[in-house]
Amino acid sequence: MQQIPIMLAKAGMVLAKDVFRGGVPAGMPICGKDTVLTDALITRLDQMDVQTVYVDGHPVWEEGGQSIEEMLQALDKRFEKCREEPLNSMLYDIYKAHLTKSMGGEGGR
Amino acid sequence: MEDKRGELKKIIMDTKTLPTLPGVINKLNALSNNDKASVQEMAKIVSSDQVLSARILRLANSPSYGFYRVSTISNAMILLGVNVVKSLALSSSIFAIMEKNSVGLWEHSLGVGVAANLLARKLELPECEEIATAALLHDIGKVLVSLKCSEAEQEVLKLVRDRQIYMIEAERDIIDTDHAEIGGWLSKSWFLPEKLSEPISFHHDVIKSDNHRIKTSVVHIADVLIKASGFGNSGDSFVPVIQKVAWDTLKLNEQILAELVAEIEDKLVEVKNFSLEMMGE
């Protein structure tokens, strides 16, 4: 999941969270999670003062953002002292799978 | 070594005031001027700040109020009244001098609070809010070391870097105690209830927790998860070993852990934005 400004949203991206008018949960709900964005929908959202949306995957590369390789390297480093422990090793695998999925998974570009 | 520990303990027990981040103060102030703001909304803002939460809880639990032990921020706020909380928040802003390096610790604490809350809800444990508060305050000992003994803190951080060891090992080496024990002293001197002080004191040594082992286990696991995630900066660059006793106490399994990691990571995207917003003010 990644939060992106509406101006970077593209048709085909999939919403990871519900969107509310004005971008605040107190606002009127406009469209739900799992909706596939279209150009018309993006224009509508923009007109309704929605500034950012959460989308599946990690479609936009941000300034200073890490690549998946860098992220996995940092993960290895963090687990350096405890990889031998069975529970930690399980946690490591879960995190690795999660990172891989969130960076490249569905909706990723 | 013994005098160093005693000396440190004296410094901690003398503590009357702790710094807090000004962004929280501004938000709280704006909210308390708004007649429509609810205590819950304010409690939510306060809960995002470990030091302010601690100050409010300390006040609500002080013997002069003579009430039962209070362990949630919203109860404390109802007990004390909005004006007291507001003045407390304002007086805290004197301490806007919190240095840049504590932003990482603040993010770490916030992350552990979020993770503990999600874990407690997932396991349908009672008193989720208390658990989240304990998690938010779990590293309060580090804030104190940084404030009161900044030289020792630098030495600890240097040792951590040079020898690539866990922070708690470096602390024991240099100050003959550690942030968990210091946090424990502090929570005692503030008359915090045991359900908060035990997780603070034993989040690195769950087996020592007798009366609130479940809460302590949640805080321990949440701390490990946030360190694994790399969110914020606790001062430690390595993930601690998951303590078997905590794992067994909570009856965790691989599926729960995998679901939890996904939930935490989703939530952290929001927390990160919240934290950036606070920094910007």
HADDOCK unambig.tbl for C-alpha pairs under 7 A between the chains (distance, minus, plus):
assign (segid A and resid 1 and name CA) (segid B and resid 266 and name CA) 6.61 0.50 0.50
assign (segid A and resid 78 and name CA) (segid B and resid 228 and name CA) 6.63 0.50 0.50
assign (segid A and resid 78 and name CA) (segid B and resid 237 and name CA) 5.95 0.50 0.50
assign (segid A and resid 78 and name CA) (segid B and resid 238 and name CA) 4.53 0.50 0.50
assign (segid A and resid 78 and name CA) (segid B and resid 239 and name CA) 5.61 0.50 0.50
assign (segid A and resid 79 and name CA) (segid B and resid 238 and name CA) 6.10 0.50 0.50
assign (segid A and resid 79 and name CA) (segid B and resid 239 and name CA) 5.56 0.50 0.50
assign (segid A and resid 80 and name CA) (segid B and resid 238 and name CA) 6.96 0.50 0.50
assign (segid A and resid 81 and name CA) (segid B and resid 238 and name CA) 6.65 0.50 0.50
assign (segid A and resid 82 and name CA) (segid B and resid 239 and name CA) 6.98 0.50 0.50
assign (segid A and resid 82 and name CA) (segid B and resid 240 and name CA) 6.92 0.50 0.50
assign (segid A and resid 82 and name CA) (segid B and resid 241 and name CA) 5.80 0.50 0.50
assign (segid A and resid 87 and name CA) (segid B and resid 242 and name CA) 6.44 0.50 0.50
assign (segid A and resid 88 and name CA) (segid B and resid 241 and name CA) 6.45 0.50 0.50
assign (segid A and resid 88 and name CA) (segid B and resid 242 and name CA) 6.19 0.50 0.50
assign (segid A and resid 94 and name CA) (segid B and resid 258 and name CA) 5.88 0.50 0.50
